[in-house]
């Protein structure tokens, strides 16, 4: 309830601000910043990093609160966060690279790559669109089957494909292909990489935000990230600055052809029904504008949100060390406008 109450108050105040001639046109970033911090505080988020990218350039970035509350370590644009389901957008790009190299047909049966997939007749496209049965239904577990698809079409372990084709190629030098690389259980993952990248990953992992859950009183309580590695559905660790490099490259057509990117950012159609998803991304319209987005929700630990406005070449990236960017907004139901953060952003920039 608190976020919704704040959203209403923010919208009213924002309308007043925007009533001044030229206010939004001259100061949209300052106004967005003015509303972002108190919204995060009202939700109870301990730390938040944000960035706005326009035409491939960073126009605004900021850290709020703390990446480590107990030790008073401030959150910054260089703070690392596990990004959860935002990893799925990376998987879409990896699939797109295989498409461009004629190594993958997304209309092939998923069982060609993952024989135990539970839905007969489902194609790779179905799974990328969270529509294994021909209708949209968010299912991160089924999405993990795409790990085998990427490995099969690239000829590389999924972590190595992610590092080589995305992190290294796009100079995402702070990002890490799996939180477990710095943990005892990550020995097998570490064996996939040479000493130099492992040293870089170890240095980056010292900047990972401490995770927190938000209790019923709105207080942040220290928690733990789940112990898992990197697969098609989740596990990447990154910063808003590195994700900005990823978004700028995708928009510029560096890793993908324009035709494949158009597939990725267009709603998939099955049996005459258009899905709210393309190839690894959500797609929807708001006030006549196309929005392309991805989100991550790590229960009681973290959250992430990327929102693209392709017609304006404008991107919002938010990462947090609590679930506050996703919990309670039912983003799995495919409506990013349910987020109060997005409502404010759209009010200013759409």
DRENLUM-366365 format. One record per residue (C-alpha): residue in three letters; chain; x, y, z. Coordinates in pm, 1 decimal. Each point is the difference from the previous one (the first is absolute). Layout:
N
  aa ch        X        Y        Z
 ALA  A        X        Y        Z
...
***
This chain:
350
  aa ch        X        Y        Z
 UNK  A      0.0      0.0      0.0
 UNK  A    276.4    246.4     83.6
 UNK  A    151.1      0.5   -350.5
 UNK  A   -342.7     57.8   -155.0
 UNK  A    -75.6    287.6    237.1
 UNK  A    334.3    155.9    -80.4
 UNK  A    -56.4    -49.4   -371.0
 UNK  A   -326.4    191.4     15.2
 UNK  A    155.5    283.2    197.0
 UNK  A    298.9      6.7   -232.8
 UNK  A   -220.4     12.4   -305.5
 UNK  A   -195.1    293.5    139.7
 UNK  A    315.5    186.1     95.3
 UNK  A    157.8    -80.5   -332.7
 UNK  A   -297.8    136.8   -186.5
 UNK  A     37.7    325.0    193.2
 UNK  A    369.7     20.0    -84.3
 UNK  A    -63.3    -72.0   -363.3
 UNK  A   -258.6    273.6     -8.9
 UNK  A    279.3    254.8     -9.9
 UNK  A     81.7     75.9   -365.9
 UNK  A    314.1   -181.6   -108.3
 UNK  A     67.2   -159.1    341.8
 UNK  A     -2.2   -361.4   -121.9
 UNK  A    182.2     86.6   -319.6
 UNK  A    281.1    176.6    183.4
 UNK  A     34.7   -208.8    314.3
 UNK  A   -139.3   -353.2    -53.1
 UNK  A    300.7   -169.3    157.0
 UNK  A     -2.6    223.8    306.5
 UNK  A   -372.0    -54.1     45.5
 UNK  A     38.7   -376.4    -37.8
 UNK  A    278.4      6.1    257.8
 UNK  A   -215.2    205.2    235.9
 UNK  A   -271.2   -266.0      2.9
 UNK  A    214.7   -312.2    -16.9
 UNK  A    173.0     28.3    336.9
 UNK  A   -309.2     58.6    219.3
 UNK  A   -183.1   -278.5   -184.8
 UNK  A    284.1   -241.6     76.6
 UNK  A     -0.3    115.0    362.5
 UNK  A   -374.3    -43.6     37.2
 UNK  A     19.7   -354.4   -134.5
 UNK  A    284.5    -66.0    243.8
 UNK  A    270.3    -74.7   -255.4
 UNK  A    347.1     10.0    158.4
 UNK  A    194.1     59.4   -322.4
 UNK  A    -73.0     91.5   -361.2
 UNK  A    210.1     86.0   -304.7
 UNK  A   -154.9    168.8   -302.2
 UNK  A    101.2    117.8   -346.9
 UNK  A   -169.3    157.1   -301.7
 UNK  A    149.3    -54.6   -343.4
 UNK  A    -93.4    214.3   -302.2
 UNK  A    136.8    -56.9   -349.7
 UNK  A    264.0   -232.9    140.5
 UNK  A    131.5    254.5    251.6
 UNK  A    -48.1     14.6    376.2
 UNK  A   -215.4    304.6     73.1
 UNK  A    -57.3    -63.8    370.2
 UNK  A    125.0   -243.9    264.8
 UNK  A    -13.6    -15.8    377.1
 UNK  A     20.8   -227.7    302.3
 UNK  A   -243.2     22.1    291.7
 UNK  A     34.0   -139.5    348.7
 UNK  A    243.1   -276.4     80.6
 UNK  A    136.5   -310.0   -166.4
 UNK  A     96.2   -104.5    355.5
 UNK  A   -219.2    158.9    266.5
 UNK  A    187.5   -132.2    303.2
 UNK  A    335.4    134.3   -120.6
 UNK  A   -148.1    315.7   -157.2
 UNK  A    140.6    -74.4   -345.5
 UNK  A   -186.2    218.9   -247.5
 UNK  A   -165.1   -139.6   -313.2
 UNK  A    152.7    141.7   -320.1
 UNK  A    -30.4    -56.7   -376.3
 UNK  A    294.2   -241.7     37.2
 UNK  A   -167.9   -215.6    266.5
 UNK  A    -54.7   -358.7   -117.1
 UNK  A   -334.1   -173.7     36.1
 UNK  A   -125.3   -343.2   -103.1
 UNK  A   -254.8     93.8   -267.8
 UNK  A   -222.5   -309.1      7.9
 UNK  A   -233.7    -23.8   -297.8
 UNK  A    171.9    280.9   -191.2
 UNK  A    238.0   -282.8    -93.2
 UNK  A   -279.7   -122.0   -228.7
 UNK  A     52.2    301.4   -225.3
 UNK  A    364.6   -103.8    -32.8
 UNK  A   -116.3   -348.8    -93.1
 UNK  A   -218.5    152.3   -269.9
 UNK  A    303.6    179.6   -141.0
 UNK  A    208.8   -318.6      8.2
 UNK  A   -276.0   -178.6   -191.5
 UNK  A    -10.3    292.3   -242.2
 UNK  A    372.8    -28.8    -64.6
 UNK  A    -51.5   -366.3    -88.2
 UNK  A   -287.4     98.3   -231.5
 UNK  A    220.1    248.4   -184.0
 UNK  A    272.6   -262.9    -39.7
 UNK  A   -253.7   -251.8   -136.3
 UNK  A     67.5   -228.2    295.9
 UNK  A   -356.6      9.1    134.8
 UNK  A   -354.6     -4.6   -131.8
 UNK  A   -224.6    120.2    282.3
 UNK  A   -290.7   -192.8   -148.6
 UNK  A    174.7   -331.9     55.6
 UNK  A   -140.5   -217.2    281.7
 UNK  A    155.1     78.3    337.6
 UNK  A     37.2   -376.1     54.5
 UNK  A    262.2     -2.2   -274.1
 UNK  A    220.8    174.7    257.4
 UNK  A   -165.0    -96.5    328.4
 UNK  A   -151.1   -350.0    -45.0
 UNK  A   -170.5     -3.5    341.0
 UNK  A   -194.3    323.8    -53.8
 UNK  A   -349.2    -66.6    142.8
 UNK  A   -217.6    152.9   -276.3
 UNK  A    -18.6   -199.0   -326.5
 UNK  A      3.2    216.7   -309.1
 UNK  A    150.1    306.7    167.9
 UNK  A    257.0    181.7   -211.3
 UNK  A    298.1    210.5    102.6
 UNK  A   -206.9    306.7    -88.7
 UNK  A   -279.2   -115.9    231.5
 UNK  A    238.6    -26.9    292.5
 UNK  A    173.8    331.7    -70.5
 UNK  A   -345.3    161.1      6.6
 UNK  A   -113.7   -176.4    321.4
 UNK  A   -274.0   -161.8   -206.4
 UNK  A     85.2   -370.0     -2.4
 UNK  A   -365.9    -98.9    -39.1
 UNK  A    -84.4    267.7   -254.7
 UNK  A   -112.8    258.6    254.8
 UNK  A    196.8    230.3    224.4
 UNK  A     89.4   -137.1    342.3
 UNK  A    314.7    116.6    174.3
 UNK  A    206.8   -305.4     94.9
 UNK  A    364.7     51.8     93.0
 UNK  A     49.6   -372.7     58.2
 UNK  A    -94.8    -89.9   -357.6
 UNK  A    213.6    289.0   -124.0
 UNK  A    309.2   -171.5    140.9
 UNK  A    -30.9   -253.6   -283.6
 UNK  A    143.2    270.4   -224.8
 UNK  A    333.8    -55.1    172.4
 UNK  A     38.3   -314.6   -209.5
 UNK  A   -112.6    183.5   -313.3
 UNK  A    270.9    265.7     36.5
 UNK  A    261.8   -262.1     79.8
 UNK  A   -102.3   -207.3   -300.1
 UNK  A     -7.2    281.3   -253.9
 UNK  A    311.6    179.9    126.0
 UNK  A    205.8   -308.6     78.6
 UNK  A     97.6    154.3    334.6
 UNK  A   -101.3    -45.6    364.5
 UNK  A   -269.5    255.1     80.2
 UNK  A    224.2    199.7    233.7
 UNK  A    277.5     15.4   -255.9
 UNK  A   -241.4    102.2   -276.3
 UNK  A   -135.0    276.7    224.9
 UNK  A    348.5    121.5     88.2
 UNK  A    140.2    -19.1   -353.4
 UNK  A   -294.7    121.4   -207.0
 UNK  A   -138.2    264.1    238.2
 UNK  A    215.9     93.9    298.3
 UNK  A    337.2      4.2   -178.9
 UNK  A   -126.9    112.6   -337.7
 UNK  A   -187.9    296.9    147.1
 UNK  A    270.1     89.1    256.3
 UNK  A   -227.6    -75.4    297.4
 UNK  A    310.9    -23.9    213.6
 UNK  A   -171.0     10.1    341.2
 UNK  A   -254.4   -274.2    -71.0
 UNK  A     35.5   -360.0    119.4
 UNK  A   -157.8   -313.5   -156.8
 UNK  A   -135.6   -137.5    326.7
 UNK  A     23.5     94.6    366.0
 UNK  A    121.6   -351.0     82.6
 UNK  A    332.4     67.2   -177.1
 UNK  A    111.0    161.6    325.5
 UNK  A   -138.4   -274.8    222.5
 UNK  A    134.6   -343.3     98.4
 UNK  A   -272.3   -174.7   -201.1
 UNK  A    114.8    178.1   -316.9
 UNK  A    314.3   -205.7    -63.5
 UNK  A   -136.4   -156.9   -319.0
 UNK  A    -95.9    343.7   -129.8
 UNK  A    344.4    141.8     75.6
 UNK  A    162.3   -279.3   -199.5
 UNK  A   -165.3    138.5   -315.6
 UNK  A    204.6    320.8      9.2
 UNK  A    362.7    106.8    -15.9
 UNK  A    177.1    174.2    288.5
 UNK  A    -41.6    356.2   -134.6
 UNK  A   -382.4      4.2    -22.6
 UNK  A    -24.1   -186.1    330.2
 UNK  A    206.3    271.8    167.7
 UNK  A   -227.2    264.2   -151.2
 UNK  A   -311.0   -184.7    117.2
 UNK  A    141.4    -29.8    352.5
 UNK  A     68.7    375.2     11.6
 UNK  A   -349.9     78.6   -123.4
 UNK  A   -167.5   -227.5    252.9
 UNK  A    142.0    210.1    284.2
 UNK  A   -248.5    269.6   -108.3
 UNK  A   -313.3   -216.6      5.3
 UNK  A   -278.5    159.5    200.4
 UNK  A   -108.9   -172.2    320.4
 UNK  A   -354.1   -141.7    -44.9
 UNK  A   -295.4    101.6    218.2
 UNK  A   -361.4    -93.6     41.3
 UNK  A   -265.7    252.8     95.3
 UNK  A   -207.0    -98.8    304.2
 UNK  A   -366.3     85.7     60.7
 UNK  A     97.0    318.9    177.4
 UNK  A    194.1    113.2   -306.0
 UNK  A    339.5    -57.5    158.1
 UNK  A    291.8   -157.5   -186.3
 UNK  A    136.6   -320.5    152.8
 UNK  A    324.9   -155.8   -118.7
 UNK  A    -54.4   -321.6   -196.9
 UNK  A    188.9   -226.9   -241.7
 UNK  A     12.5    -49.3   -373.0
 UNK  A    -97.6   -350.2   -109.9
 UNK  A    290.2   -226.6    -85.2
 UNK  A    -19.3    -68.5   -371.0
 UNK  A    206.2     63.1   -307.7
 UNK  A    -75.8    149.5   -337.9
 UNK  A   -256.9   -143.7   -239.1
 UNK  A   -235.9    134.5   -264.6
 UNK  A   -253.8    122.9    255.8
 UNK  A    220.2    174.4    255.3
 UNK  A    329.8     38.1    177.4
 UNK  A    183.6    289.3   -166.5
 UNK  A    164.8    256.6    230.3
 UNK  A     36.8    350.1   -141.4
 UNK  A     -9.6    377.0     50.2
 UNK  A   -220.4    267.5   -152.1
 UNK  A    302.0    129.6   -192.6
 UNK  A     75.1   -340.2   -149.7
 UNK  A   -364.9    -54.3    -87.6
 UNK  A      8.7    340.0   -170.9
 UNK  A    281.3   -133.0   -221.9
 UNK  A   -215.7   -301.2    -82.1
 UNK  A   -303.4    214.5    -84.0
 UNK  A    201.4    246.6   -208.0
 UNK  A    154.7   -284.2   -200.3
 UNK  A   -332.0   -173.3    -62.5
 UNK  A   -153.0    327.1   -118.1
 UNK  A    298.6     60.9   -226.8
 UNK  A    -27.3   -347.0   -155.0
 UNK  A    343.2   -112.8    115.8
 UNK  A    -76.1   -361.0    100.9
 UNK  A   -313.9    -45.2   -213.0
 UNK  A   -138.5     82.3   -341.7
 UNK  A   -289.8    246.0    -15.2
 UNK  A   -234.4   -272.9   -125.3
 UNK  A     78.7   -226.9    295.3
 UNK  A    -31.3    289.8    245.0
 UNK  A   -340.9     77.6   -148.9
 UNK  A   -106.0   -360.8     66.8
 UNK  A    130.4     26.6    353.9
 UNK  A   -190.7    320.1     69.3
 UNK  A   -328.7    -99.1   -167.8
 UNK  A   -275.5   -203.3    160.3
 UNK  A      9.9   -364.6   -107.3
 UNK  A   -318.7   -127.3   -164.2
 UNK  A   -140.3   -350.6     50.5
 UNK  A   -333.4   -116.8   -139.6
 UNK  A    -98.1    357.8    -79.2
 UNK  A     74.5    123.6    352.9
 UNK  A    275.4    255.4     56.9
 UNK  A    201.4    -52.6    316.6
 UNK  A    123.7    278.7    231.0
 UNK  A    347.1   -142.1    -61.7
 UNK  A    245.2    -29.4   -286.3
 UNK  A    328.2   -190.2     15.2
 UNK  A    103.2     35.6    363.7
 UNK  A   -158.5    343.8     52.1
 UNK  A   -340.4    133.5    100.2
 UNK  A   -171.1    225.0   -253.7
 UNK  A   -303.3    223.1     57.0
 UNK  A   -158.5    326.6   -112.6
 UNK  A    -66.7    298.8    222.2
 UNK  A   -171.5    311.5   -134.7
 UNK  A     84.9   -116.6   -349.9
 UNK  A    368.7    -51.3     75.7
 UNK  A    181.0   -335.1     -4.9
 UNK  A    169.1    -97.4    325.7
 UNK  A    256.9   -279.9     11.0
 UNK  A    100.2   -117.1    344.2
 UNK  A    143.3   -263.1    230.0
 UNK  A    -12.3    -53.3    373.3
 UNK  A    162.8   -202.7    273.3
 UNK  A   -146.9   -105.1    332.5
 UNK  A    210.7   -189.6    252.5
 UNK  A   -241.1    -53.2    291.5
 UNK  A    113.2    162.6    324.9
 UNK  A    332.5     99.1   -159.0
 UNK  A      0.8    213.9   -314.5
 UNK  A   -173.5    138.7   -305.8
 UNK  A     73.3    157.6   -337.1
 UNK  A   -181.0    186.5   -274.9
 UNK  A     95.6    106.9   -352.6
 UNK  A   -245.4    204.9   -206.0
 UNK  A     65.3     88.6   -365.4
 UNK  A   -188.2    266.0   -199.3
 UNK  A    138.5    -86.2   -346.1
 UNK  A   -170.0    286.8   -183.7
 UNK  A    181.6    246.2    226.0
 UNK  A    320.1   -206.7     40.2
 UNK  A    -49.4     42.2    373.3
 UNK  A     71.8   -263.6    266.2
 UNK  A    -59.2    -14.8    375.4
 UNK  A    207.8   -244.4    207.1
 UNK  A    -66.6    -58.7    371.5
 UNK  A    169.6   -255.0    229.7
 UNK  A    -69.4    -56.2    370.1
 UNK  A    117.8   -219.1    287.9
 UNK  A   -355.7    -70.5    111.3
 UNK  A   -309.9   -123.7   -187.3
 UNK  A   -152.9    350.0     -3.6
 UNK  A     21.6     53.7   -376.9
 UNK  A   -215.5   -304.6    -70.2
 UNK  A   -179.5   -137.2    306.3
 UNK  A   -368.1     88.3      9.1
 UNK  A    -26.0    128.5   -357.7
 UNK  A    -73.3   -333.1   -175.2
 UNK  A    247.7     66.7   -279.4
 UNK  A    -37.1   -367.1    -89.6
 UNK  A   -343.4    102.0   -133.1
 UNK  A    181.2    198.8   -271.9
 UNK  A    -97.3    359.0     89.4
 UNK  A    303.7    210.9     84.7
 UNK  A   -220.2    306.2     53.4
 UNK  A   -112.3   -154.2    330.0
 UNK  A    336.8    109.5    142.9
 UNK  A     -6.6    342.8    171.5
 UNK  A    356.2     56.9   -117.2
 UNK  A   -108.9    -51.8   -359.4
 UNK  A   -311.1    215.4     43.2
 UNK  A    213.5    295.7    100.3
 UNK  A    247.4    -64.4   -280.4
 UNK  A   -273.6    -23.3   -264.8
 UNK  A   -171.4    310.9    131.9
 UNK  A    322.5    193.7    -51.9
 UNK  A    140.8   -149.9   -318.9
 UNK  A   -278.3   -158.2   -205.5
***
